[in-house]
Amino acid sequence: MEKGYSQQHIANCLNISRNAYMAWESNKVNLSIRQIIQICELYNVKFSSFVEEYLEK
C-alpha cells in the first residue's frame, strides 16, 4: 500500500494472475523463489529479510 501498487500491478510484474497473487497473500499457495526475488526487487527489500519475516508467520 505504501508504494501505491495494486494487486494487479504486482501480479503483472510476476507474470501471474491477480487471483494467484491473492491466493499467495492468503497463504493458500506458495510463490517460487524467483517470484519472491522479484517481489524483493520491486520493494527494494533484501531477500534474507523477506524470508525471515515470512517464516515467522
Secondary structure, 3 states (H helix, E strand, C coil): CCCCCCHHHHHHHHCCCHHHHHHHHCCCCCCCHHHHHHHHHHHCCCHHHHHHHHHCC
